[in-house]
Amino acid sequence: MVWKTIAVNNWSKFNDVVEKLKPKEWIFRGRSNMDWKLETSYYRAVNTIKEIKKSAGEKIYNRDTYEREIINLFKSQYYLYLSYSPENNIDFIDELMKSHVVRNSTERQLEWLSIMQH
């Protein structure tokens, strides 16, 4: 199937186009350049890190290693914007969730990932 590209520059044009489309017969890409690949921001970040390390002559690692680097970088800069963190407010979160379950490192990691998502 060949997809037709329709450039939309304002809400009026968007409404005109959408009203004419049949459900399930269109794809909204939301990118300003149709030639850009559809890649997640994580995938782009890993590729950027690989390119930087490659140009610096450093060893290139697997995606798991880069994921840890990205998470650690986020954690190191997070405190510049907010004082809450999963590590330093365990009692606050337990009270908020009305649970008295001991939170382990996996739960804290999931909370960090949730914070990164937002």
C-alpha positions in Angstrom: 0.0 0.0 0.0 1.3 3.5 -0.8 0.7 6.2 1.7 -0.1 9.7 0.7 1.6 12.5 2.7 -0.7 15.4 3.6 1.1 18.4 5.2 -1.0 20.1 7.9 0.0 23.5 9.1 -3.0 24.6 11.2 -6.0 23.2 13.1 -8.5 24.2 10.4 -6.6 22.2 7.7 -6.2 19.3 10.2 -10.0 19.2 10.8 -10.7 19.3 7.1 -8.3 16.4 6.4 -9.4 14.3 9.4 -13.2 14.6 8.6 -12.5 13.1 5.2 -10.5 10.1 6.4 -12.0 6.7 7.0 -11.2 5.0 10.4 -8.3 2.6 10.3 -7.2 3.8 6.9 -4.7 6.4 7.9 -1.6 6.9 10.0 -0.7 10.0 12.0 3.1 10.3 12.2 3.5 13.6 14.0 6.9 14.3 12.6 8.0 17.5 10.8 10.0 15.5 8.2 8.5 12.4 6.6 12.0 11.1 5.7 12.9 10.6 9.4 12.8 7.0 10.6 10.3 6.0 13.2 12.5 5.4 16.2 12.0 5.7 19.9 13.8 8.4 21.8 15.6 5.6 23.7 16.9 4.1 20.4 18.0 7.5 19.2 19.8 8.2 22.5 21.6 4.9 22.4 22.7 5.6 18.8 23.9 9.0 19.8 25.9 7.6 22.7 27.5 5.0 20.4 28.5 7.6 17.9 30.1 9.8 20.6 32.0 6.9 22.1 33.1 5.7 18.6 34.4 9.2 17.7 36.2 9.4 21.0 37.8 6.0 20.4 36.0 4.4 23.4 34.6 0.9 23.6 31.1 0.5 22.4 28.8 -1.6 24.6 25.5 -3.3 24.4 22.1 -1.6 24.8 21.7 -2.7 28.4 24.9 -0.8 29.3 23.7 2.3 27.6 20.3 2.0 29.3 22.0 2.1 32.6 24.1 5.1 31.5 20.9 7.0 30.4 19.1 6.2 33.7 22.2 7.3 35.7 22.5 10.5 33.7 18.8 11.3 34.3 19.2 10.6 38.0 22.2 12.8 38.3 20.4 15.8 36.7 17.0 15.1 38.2 17.9 16.8 41.5 18.4 20.1 39.7 14.7 20.3 39.2 12.9 18.4 41.9 13.8 17.3 45.5 11.7 14.1 45.5 13.4 10.9 44.6 12.5 7.2 45.0 15.6 6.8 47.2 15.0 9.6 49.7 11.3 9.6 50.2 10.4 6.0 50.8 8.2 6.8 53.8 6.4 9.5 51.9 5.6 7.1 49.0 4.5 4.3 51.4 2.1 6.7 53.1 0.9 8.0 49.8 0.2 4.5 48.6 -1.2 3.5 52.0 1.0 0.4 52.0 3.6 -0.8 54.5 5.4 -3.1 52.0 9.1 -2.9 52.1 10.2 -1.4 48.7 13.1 -3.2 47.0 15.5 -1.9 44.4 13.4 -3.2 41.6 10.4 -1.2 42.8 12.6 1.9 43.1 13.9 1.3 39.6 10.4 1.0 38.2 9.5 4.3 39.9 12.5 6.0 38.3 11.5 4.7 34.9 8.0 6.1 35.6 9.4 9.5 36.5 11.5 9.5 33.4 8.5 8.8 31.3 6.9 12.0 32.5 
